[in-house]
Amino acid sequence: MKFNLIHAGTVCLLLCTFLSCGNFENEKNSQREQQTVSPEQFIRQYQKWLDTNDFENAAKYATSEEKSRLDDLKKFVFKTQETLDSSLLHTSILGISCLPEKEYTICICKMKDQFEVYDITFYLKKSNTGWLMDAPPEEAKIYQDEELQHIMDSIFMTMENKFQQ
């Protein structure tokens, strides 16, 4: 009886080890998939989460500053049940243009919702597992750089021309 109990315990331990290795592989595969996602694909997914008020998934791929912004947005959206249905957006991304993919990437998007067409800027930060959404800077020092401002102006002009066609 003692011998069977030891074998059963060993089999159980091996089974648990095997199953946990499978979960680890699945986690590693999802991290690899996230690393290969382009900034454009990431923004599309992130915007879907925001449109459906899925702040938990959005927060998984956000910097700490963006998580604070999401918490504030979540409190506002879920303030009452009445706002829940009216807060759902139907956003279409008409165009995305990103600066070169580096540690920090800025993407300018032309978007349309049920109310208007507008431009929005997304700030992405590269992490070990892929992209993270960063909150817009309070005081954008980045716009003080004339070369970067010129690049951003040309991106806006290109997107405007494509949108008008």
C-alpha positions as CSV (number, residue, x, y, z in Angstrom):
1,M,0.0,0.0,0.0
2,K,2.8,2.4,0.9
3,F,4.6,1.6,-2.3
4,N,1.4,2.4,-4.4
5,L,1.0,5.7,-2.5
6,I,4.6,6.7,-3.4
7,H,4.1,5.8,-7.0
8,A,0.8,7.8,-7.1
9,G,2.6,10.8,-5.5
10,T,5.4,10.6,-8.0
11,V,3.1,10.3,-11.0
12,C,1.0,13.3,-9.6
13,L,4.2,15.3,-9.2
14,L,5.4,14.5,-12.7
15,L,2.0,15.3,-14.1
16,C,1.9,18.7,-12.3
17,T,5.4,19.5,-13.6
18,F,4.5,18.6,-17.1
19,L,1.3,20.7,-17.0
20,S,3.2,23.7,-15.6
21,C,5.8,23.5,-18.3
22,G,3.0,23.6,-20.9
23,N,1.6,26.7,-19.3
24,F,5.1,28.3,-19.2
25,E,5.5,27.5,-22.9
26,N,2.0,29.1,-23.7
27,E,3.1,32.2,-21.7
28,K,6.4,32.4,-23.6
29,N,4.5,32.0,-26.9
30,S,2.1,34.8,-26.1
31,Q,5.0,37.0,-25.1
32,R,6.8,36.3,-28.4
33,E,3.5,37.1,-30.3
34,Q,3.3,40.4,-28.4
35,Q,6.9,41.3,-29.3
36,T,6.2,40.8,-33.0
37,V,3.1,43.0,-33.0
38,S,3.7,46.3,-34.9
39,P,2.8,49.6,-33.2
40,E,-0.1,49.9,-35.6
41,Q,-1.5,46.5,-34.6
42,F,-1.0,47.3,-31.0
43,I,-2.9,50.6,-31.2
44,R,-5.8,48.9,-33.0
45,Q,-6.1,46.4,-30.2
46,Y,-5.7,48.9,-27.5
47,Q,-8.4,51.1,-29.0
48,K,-10.8,48.1,-29.1
49,W,-10.3,47.7,-25.4
50,L,-11.0,51.3,-24.8
51,D,-14.0,51.3,-27.0
52,T,-15.6,48.4,-25.1
53,N,-14.5,49.8,-21.7
54,D,-12.2,46.8,-21.1
55,F,-9.9,48.7,-18.9
56,E,-8.4,45.6,-17.3
57,N,-6.9,44.3,-20.6
58,A,-5.8,47.8,-21.5
59,A,-4.0,48.1,-18.1
60,K,-2.0,45.0,-18.8
61,Y,-0.3,46.8,-21.6
62,A,0.1,50.2,-20.1
63,T,2.8,52.1,-18.2
64,S,2.1,53.2,-14.6
65,E,1.2,56.7,-15.8
66,E,-1.3,55.3,-18.4
67,K,-2.7,53.0,-15.7
68,S,-3.5,56.0,-13.6
69,R,-5.2,57.7,-16.5
70,L,-7.2,54.5,-17.2
71,D,-8.3,54.4,-13.5
72,D,-9.6,57.9,-13.8
73,L,-11.4,57.1,-17.0
74,K,-12.8,53.9,-15.5
75,K,-14.2,55.8,-12.6
76,F,-15.8,58.3,-14.9
77,V,-17.3,55.7,-17.2
78,F,-18.6,53.4,-14.5
79,K,-19.9,56.2,-12.3
80,T,-23.5,55.1,-12.9
81,Q,-25.1,52.3,-14.8
82,E,-26.7,54.8,-17.1
83,T,-23.4,55.9,-18.6
84,L,-22.3,52.3,-19.2
85,D,-24.2,51.9,-22.5
86,S,-23.7,55.5,-23.6
87,S,-19.9,55.3,-23.0
88,L,-19.3,52.6,-25.6
89,L,-17.6,54.0,-28.7
90,H,-17.5,52.8,-32.2
91,T,-14.1,54.1,-33.3
92,S,-12.7,53.5,-36.8
93,I,-9.0,54.1,-37.4
94,L,-8.7,55.8,-40.8
95,G,-4.9,56.1,-40.8
96,I,-1.9,55.5,-38.6
97,S,1.6,56.8,-39.1
98,C,4.4,56.0,-36.6
99,L,7.8,57.4,-36.1
100,P,10.6,54.8,-36.4
101,E,10.2,52.0,-33.9
102,K,12.6,52.6,-31.1
103,E,12.4,52.5,-27.4
104,Y,9.8,55.2,-27.5
105,T,7.5,55.5,-30.6
106,I,5.0,58.2,-31.4
107,C,2.0,57.3,-33.6
108,I,-0.4,59.8,-35.1
109,C,-3.8,58.5,-36.0
110,K,-6.7,59.9,-37.9
111,M,-9.8,58.5,-36.2
112,K,-13.5,58.6,-36.6
113,D,-16.2,57.9,-34.0
114,Q,-20.0,58.3,-34.1
115,F,-19.5,62.1,-33.5
116,E,-16.5,63.3,-35.4
117,V,-13.2,62.8,-37.3
118,Y,-10.1,63.8,-35.3
119,D,-6.4,63.4,-34.9
120,I,-4.9,61.7,-31.9
121,T,-1.3,61.0,-30.8
122,F,-0.4,57.7,-29.1
123,Y,2.9,57.3,-27.1
124,L,4.3,53.8,-27.0
125,K,7.1,52.5,-25.0
126,K,8.9,49.3,-25.8
127,S,9.2,46.7,-23.0
128,N,10.7,43.2,-22.8
129,T,7.3,41.7,-23.7
130,G,6.3,44.2,-26.5
131,W,4.6,47.6,-26.6
132,L,3.1,49.5,-23.7
133,M,0.8,52.4,-24.0
134,D,2.1,55.5,-22.3
135,A,0.0,58.4,-21.1
136,P,0.4,61.7,-23.1
137,P,3.0,63.9,-21.5
138,E,1.6,66.9,-19.5
139,E,4.1,69.2,-21.0
140,A,5.4,67.7,-24.2
141,K,9.1,68.6,-24.2
142,I,9.3,66.6,-27.4
143,Y,7.7,69.4,-29.3
144,Q,10.6,71.7,-28.5
145,D,12.8,69.8,-30.9
146,E,12.4,71.5,-34.2
147,E,13.5,68.5,-36.3
148,L,10.9,66.2,-34.6
149,Q,8.2,68.9,-35.0
150,H,9.0,69.0,-38.7
151,I,8.7,65.2,-39.0
152,M,5.3,65.3,-37.1
153,D,4.0,68.1,-39.3
154,S,4.9,66.2,-42.4
155,I,3.1,63.1,-41.1
156,F,0.0,65.1,-40.4
157,M,0.1,66.6,-43.9
158,T,0.6,63.1,-45.5
159,M,-2.3,61.7,-43.5
160,E,-4.5,64.7,-44.3
161,N,-3.7,64.2,-48.1
162,K,-4.6,60.5,-47.9
163,F,-7.8,61.2,-46.0
164,Q,-8.9,63.8,-48.6
165,Q,-8.4,61.4,-51.4
